Amino acid sequence: MTTAHARPGAAEFLARNGGGGLFTRLVNQRIGSYLCVPAFRLGLAPTVLTVTNLVLGSAGSVLLLVQGPASAGYAWLLWQLAYSFDCADGQLARVTGRTGPAGARVDVLCDAAVQISLVVAVSSVVSTVSPDAPDWLAPAFAGVWIANMLAPQSYVRGSAEGSLFGHEENPLARLGGLLTDYGSVVTVFGFVLAVEPKWTVALIQVFVTVHCVLLLVRIAVAASASMSHR
């Protein structure tokens, strides 16, 4: 725990980051560490950063819902900034020692709310720009997104038994981390929505297919690891 008189810098906060995929660690965790510096000096509780994530992320989704693809770039910026605050709240909590079950519950609920709003906004744009899209696309997208984006990312990194792609320095592990990393996935969707919204249908189909395969493989690997201990 940091003492009341210490003034930790961004590097100290970054050293206590919660990990994530390659994009998250290189971008959002780093941005989050800089956000922690003024938050610490202002004496803000980590939950303040958590709620800021909720406000900014939801604002990005509402903007996309109201203004459509024309606002995709701004929506993406808000989503990324929101995610950086989400990374920052954990860093701030760990450095200050202000971790606890109540804060963790707020974090999970805010994350879920932002992700649901994002899925609804993207699905709404798809129904507008591609009215002939398959009826199953939106529910499949929502289900796979929630299953993969809210699930722990440990299966794509680390050296723990049962890891899907092996050690995080493995190139395959890095690729797997990008495929399931929230920051990189949001970036791809934001780019496609801004450049050519009609491509979003194909992107969602690829997303659903790839992540369903990863989910099944993850289940198989976890089951195999579990049975090997019997």
C-alpha angles and dihedrals in degrees: 000000000000116000121242092251097049120101106201118201130221092271091058092051092046090053088062096049121139096236123231134165125327095271092047093051095045098042119011099036089049093049088046091055090057091048089054094061098068090034090057093046091050090050093238119169116239088244089066088062090046092055090046087057089054094049096046096041093048090046090056091052093047090049091054092046093051102038101026127210092340088075096044094109093052091044090053091051091051092048092050093047090047090051090050089055087049089056091045097055092062093047092049092047093051096045094047095039091237096133122133145141094265093056091045091054092050089049093052093046093049092047091051092049093050093047093048091050090050093051091048092050095049092045090050092053090049092052089051102045096033109031090167093062114129115273091233094056100083098047092043090050092049094048096047093043094053093043094051104031097047095040118096114270096217092105091070098047143034130045098269117134111266095033110153099220103020128237116006092242089062110105089228090054090052091051091048089050091054093048092055101030113116095215095052094043092051090049092054093047092046091050094049093046091051098043104036116353093191089066088065091084092058090043092053091048091053091044093052093046096047095044094046088055091047091048092052092047090048090053091049093049093047091048091049092050091048094050092047089066094057 
